[in-house]
Amino acid sequence: MWGKQIVILVSFLLTFCEVESSENATEDCHEFAKSEDENSMKDYSGYQVLKIPHGLDRISIAFLSKRVDFWTSPYQNGTDVKFLVSSDYARDVKKYLESRNIPAKVLIKNFQSEIDRFEGENEMMLSGPKDTEVHHFMKRSTIWDDIFGFMMTATGSRKPRKVEHSVKGNEILQKSPRVITQRLGMDWFRYHRLATIYTWMEQLANDYPDNVKLNIIGITEEGRNIVVIKIGGGLPNRPAIFIEGGIHAREWISPATVTFIVNELVTNPANRDLLDYYDFFVLPVANPDGYEYTHTEDRMWRKNRGQSKTILNIISNCKGVDLNRNFAYNWGEDLQFLSAKGGTPMPCLETYIGDKAFSEAETQAIKNFVLQHRHNIVAYLAYHSFGQKMLYPWSHTKDKVPDWAELHHMANAMASAAFEASGGKDYYEIGTAADIQYMASGGSDDWARGVAGIKWVYLIELPGKGHGFLLPPKWIQQVARSNLAGLRGLVTAISRTLPRL
């Protein structure tokens, strides 16, 4: 055990503090060893986003993996490779690409300016439009029509129950005060802080006690609650859909989309047919600490805020585990020290897999909740960004699950509904991660299928609209609304495969 850790530690030091011709070698080591106690928002001035052609060889991938943040997979053929590079590395990276005759195009010259523009747009939408038409879905056939073959109006005159009392005992789900929600309100014209999201969830539970229940399934490293909202209220032991959002902190469109779906399921009578058939277990923010950190310290932070306690982290003192590399399915297998995306044992890298499988409170909480309800959960959906892809298992290998054709066919129902709802703007590619993205081990999707035994498992990469992780708030409603349509298309199709209630 110790021998293996010493070998990894030596590799760690050689990887990041190697004596090489780079002018920044000394600064590189200092950067990784730097304390994270500094209380200022990380400045991305001088950082650039570059685009290069696909078809990189392994030597080039290894070189770049230590120096850039890949935004698209360097392994996938047919797709340009985009990455973020710091001002410290930009010169070396460009020189290397030139020496290998790899053409590079600068997409964003100063990334901090892009962040400033994004934050400015988000702040402009503080209150949202005052007189806005509610765009509920038009009349359509319901899930019951597909099952029983008779017509039922999904947009009839039935309205949500009016609740004259509030449920006592709903605790504040987050440490921040209610005044944030009272001042801002919850809407989908802008991105919101965690306190706003949690307080809104509490209000839904108060206003719709027959259909909405909150479950605190765990507590994070920094003391924040991990909260699942259950939507439903019919007979027990009904089929259930589990929805995971925000497992990667910087992917703000994920919690925004998932909370929009929650709001529509609860408040829009047009979706009542779904609640009459399914229970929905929704985890809007799977990574509360990381999500808050992106609002206060580092907009591009990906991981949670846990800290490795192994010998590997003695020198670096780095924080954070990639929660989507921390699930106990193929965890830590077939790793490469310089792997850009699939997972790494190096604590300072953004895809750090953790000290052991389920080492983090967030992944433990998801595991325990899903296993508790595994006999009812028929689908597991994980929303990420960015890429406009719908992935099904496996992610850790090029092999496919035996029923991959069924999963591919069912994904078509989701993708086509989302495409139509977006007005033909959002086309989603369908396939396994190995086929259309990159292989990765320890993900929630593979675990949900391989351990929890859930058949219909999908990871949805939401659109970036040319802005990557900084999707402007003006796109929130279109992306969220089209994915609600996709969800309806999927669960309606799934219902045809299930026994009639």
Secondary structure, 3 states (H helix, E strand, C coil): CHHHHHHHHHHHHHHHHCCCCCCCHHHHHHHHHCCCCCCCCCCCCCCEEEEECCCCCHHHHHHHHCCEEECCCCCCCCCCEEEEECHHHHHHHHHHHHHCCCCCEEEECCHHHHHHHHHHHHHHCCCCCCCCCCCCCCCCCCHHHHHHCCCCCCCCCCCCCCCCCCCCCCCCCCCCCCHHHHHHCCCCCCCCCHHHHHHHHHHHHHHCCCCEEEEEEEECCCCCEEEEEEECCCCCCCCEEEEEECCCCCCCHHHHHHHHHHHHHHHCHHHHHHHHHCEEEEECCCCHHHHHHHHHCCCCCCCCCCECCCHHHCCCCCECCCHHHCCCCCCCCCCCCCCCCCCECCCCCCCECCCCCCCCHHHHHHHHHHHHCCCCEEEEEEEEECCCEEEECCCCCCCCCCCHHHHHHHHHHHHHHHHHHCCCCCCCEEEEHHHHCCCCCCCHHHHHHHCCCCCEEEEEEECCCCCCCCCCHHHHHHHHHHHHHHHHHHHHHHHCCCCCC
